[in-house]
């Protein structure tokens, strides 16, 4: 089983989750972190079942993901 990194963002109206290292667009959402994670895992399974394992990048260039913040003047 291939390990897939997932980004989960918290927004004012819920959570959005998306995987890294997959070809195509896959997104999950939910009112909670857990709901978004469950939804995106289901979407990943569906995406692979629908389009085949060729949607998996052989070697994901992403080793780790970090969040940083920077100020920007308008």
C-alpha positions as CSV (number, residue, x, y, z in Angstrom):
1,X,0.0,0.0,0.0
2,X,1.4,3.4,-1.0
3,X,1.4,6.2,1.6
4,X,-0.2,9.4,0.4
5,X,0.3,12.7,2.1
6,X,-2.9,14.7,2.7
7,X,-3.3,18.5,3.3
8,X,-6.2,19.5,5.5
9,X,-7.2,23.1,5.7
10,X,-9.5,24.7,8.2
11,X,-11.9,27.3,6.9
12,X,-14.6,29.4,8.5
13,X,-17.3,27.0,7.2
14,X,-15.5,23.7,7.6
15,X,-12.5,21.7,6.5
16,X,-11.1,20.9,3.0
17,X,-8.6,18.1,2.3
18,X,-6.6,17.1,-0.7
19,X,-3.8,14.6,-1.4
20,X,-0.4,15.3,-2.7
21,X,1.2,13.0,-5.4
22,X,-1.9,12.0,-7.3
23,X,-2.6,12.9,-10.9
24,X,-5.9,14.6,-11.3
25,X,-8.1,16.5,-8.9
26,X,-9.2,14.9,-5.6
27,X,-10.8,16.8,-2.8
28,X,-12.7,16.0,0.4
29,X,-14.6,18.2,2.8
30,X,-16.4,18.1,6.1
31,X,-17.6,20.0,9.1
32,X,-14.7,18.5,11.2
33,X,-11.1,17.5,10.5
34,X,-12.1,13.8,10.8
35,X,-15.0,14.2,8.4
36,X,-12.8,15.8,5.8
37,X,-10.1,13.2,6.2
38,X,-12.6,10.3,5.8
39,X,-14.1,12.0,2.8
40,X,-10.8,12.5,1.0
41,X,-9.7,8.9,1.7
42,X,-13.0,7.8,0.1
43,X,-12.3,10.1,-2.8
44,X,-8.8,8.8,-3.2
45,X,-10.0,5.2,-3.3
46,X,-12.7,6.1,-5.9
47,X,-10.2,8.0,-8.0
48,X,-7.8,5.0,-8.1
49,X,-10.6,2.6,-8.8
50,X,-11.9,4.8,-11.6
51,X,-8.7,5.8,-13.3
52,X,-6.3,3.0,-12.3
53,X,-3.0,3.0,-10.5
54,X,-1.4,5.2,-13.1
55,X,-2.8,8.2,-11.2
56,X,-0.3,7.4,-8.5
57,X,3.0,9.2,-9.1
58,X,5.8,6.6,-9.0
59,X,8.0,8.7,-6.8
60,X,6.3,11.7,-5.2
61,X,8.7,14.6,-5.0
62,X,7.1,15.6,-1.7
63,X,9.0,14.2,1.2
64,X,7.4,16.4,3.9
65,X,4.9,19.3,3.8
66,X,5.3,22.4,6.0
67,X,3.2,25.5,6.6
68,X,4.8,28.9,6.8
69,X,3.4,32.4,7.1
70,X,4.7,35.6,5.6
71,X,3.4,39.2,5.7
72,X,2.4,40.9,2.4
73,X,1.7,44.6,1.9
74,X,-1.5,45.4,-0.1
